[in-house]
Amino acid sequence: MDLVTLLLFVPACFALNLAPGPNNLLSINNAAHHGFLVSCCAGIGRLIAFATMISLASAGLAAVIIASETMFIIIKTTGAAYLMYLAYKFWTSNGPTIAHTEKEAKVRITTLMRREFMVAIGNPKAIFIFTAFLPQFIVPNHQVSPQFLTLGAMFLLLEWIAIAIYAYLGLHLRRWLAKTRAKKIFNRICGSLLGGAGLALLVARNAKG
């Protein structure tokens, strides 16, 4: 990959990483309730989902998924349903307390990682990023797979930086969330935004439509 391509890719990619969305909202919520490090570790679930999508796109399978209306509807509906489930959980929660034992902390991180993974893997928009955005920076007269994997690795690195940035923002909400009422308000705001994202995902149309 030449320097010019790299200079074009990094800022464009990072803009996508920083774009507000369900996963970045989770990073804020996780940091606000559990701390910066836990939120960053939970983001690994998101990175695993994106790495899976990058592998599919590199193998050409993502294009098949997008071309299949049935598969698209299944992914879209599953992702929307999970977002609305999270919205309900946030809306009815007063906010968890900070874990006091190592065992509780491990279980919590595992749960948050799974939540990040499910939100990311159920969003077909992410597949569009890897099938429409990344190929724009592929040099045709070079081997495609190594370039795609390199771009994918850079995307994941920038994504984790974005996770840290949103987690840092969430960290500064912890003092405000010390009160139960503030936690309830914050969770209901997050729940409303996630529910809105779920509804938007549910009405999203296939690329062919």
Secondary structure, DSSP 8 states (H G I E B T S, - for coil): --HHHHHHHHHHHHHHHHS--HHHHHHHHHHHHH-HHHHHHHHHHHHHHHHHHHHHHHHTHHHHHHH-HHHHHHHHHHHHHHHHHHHHHHHT--------SHHHHHHHHHHHHHHHHHHHHT-HHHHHIIIIIGGGG--TTS-HHHHHHHHHHHHHHHHHHHHHHHHHHHHTTTTGGGSHHHHHHHHHHHHHHHHHHHHHHHT---TT-
